[in-house]
Amino acid sequence: MSTVVVTDRKCVEQALEIRPGLTLMQTITDAGITDLLALCGGVCSCATCHVYVEGSAASALAPMSEDESCLLDGSGHRRSNSRLSCQIRMSPALDGLRVTIAPED
């Protein structure tokens, strides 16, 4: 089973099964992790699904789009490893990916 490890804002880690085709945002919200607001529902328009990506599997991510980068520019918490979880499509290649939910703006 392929998994992604999610750390919430209370520093609690949870290993979630990767279901290919879903987004990371869907995976996190389906697991009942409420720290990830995902207000726009995954259409890349609000940046409330901001996460920090870590681990060697991060190299398997698709490149960031200009729209994603512009939304992250509006965050006071952007880092070099920031991504929007709605833009990360899950696949077995991401096994071992680790993400931390970014602070709320």
Secondary structure, DSSP 8 states (H G I E B T S, - for coil): --EEEEE-TTS-EEEEE--TTSBHHHHHHHTT-TT---TT-SSSSS-TTEEEEESGGGGGS----HHHHHHHHT-TT--TTEEEGGG-B--GGGTT-EEEE----
